[in-house]
Amino acid sequence: DEDAEREAAYLELLAERRVDGLIVASAALTERHGRWLSAAPVPVVLVNCELPGGALPAILSDNRDGARLAAGHLLELGHRRLAHITGPAGSGATGERLAGVRDALAAAGLPPHALVVLEGDGHVTGGERAASRLLDRRSRPTGFVCYNDLTAVGVLRAARTRGLRIPAEVSVVGCDDIDLASYVDPPRTTVAQQVSRMGRWAVERLADLIAVPTPGSLRAARAGVVHLPVKLRVRGSTAPPPPAPARHRASAGVAPCT
């Protein structure tokens, strides 16, 4: 529940029970947790996060490239008014995914102000709250790149509350490819992570560390961070943007139809 005190207490409890090793899967590590894990009395492997300098073995998805793929997909469809709803500030993936979206805009030759960024919380309510602010604007975004799939569900709810059709009027891309992504209506375009591969790697790495006989060898074997590639899964929540209103076409030098 993102409770730092509970997390610290659980780490201490596990160490007291003398487990042989720890796998920590978390979106973010506080400085306090990082110090504890670096000096942990047992081997530690990280999933979905890393310590500065790769002090502990860790495996993550390539979050920056995933967001670049998501934003690039919308740009290829013709969207030029994009929004990105970020994750919580403490998440390591938040900055990486924002950077990836900006990479895609830069590659398309669009200025930074072509992107609207609002902070979310990684949950449905935060996504809905942020999307509501954007969708109530006169010149609302036509495409949303979301921090994760739960945020994308919030965007869908905000759009439907306003009678907007998805993807005819608003396109939405999530991230993580949780089971819910393929079951919502319409099924959501998202960025898929190699979750099973991450889990297998973590267990195998931890088993190797536990098998190392000497503390000196253990410290030498700890370093190493793996970034796994991700894949865009295109489903039914994305499509080309709706035609611009007549007044926008006229202002761009295109005469409206009569």
Buried (B, 14 or more C-beta within 10 A) or exposed (E): EEEEEEBBEEBEEBBEEEEEBBBBEBBBBEEEBBEBBBEBEBBBBBBBBBBEEEBBBBBBBBBBBBBBBBBBBBBEBEBBBBBBBBBBEEBBBBBBBBEBBBBBBEEBEBEEEBBBBBBBBBBBBBBBBBBBBBBEEEEBBBBBBBBBBBBBBBBBBBBEEBEBEBBEBBBBBBBBBBEBBBEBEBBBBBBBBBBEEBBEBBBEBBEBBEEBEEEEEBEEBBEEBBBBEBEBBEBBBBBBBBEBEEEEBEEEEEEEEE
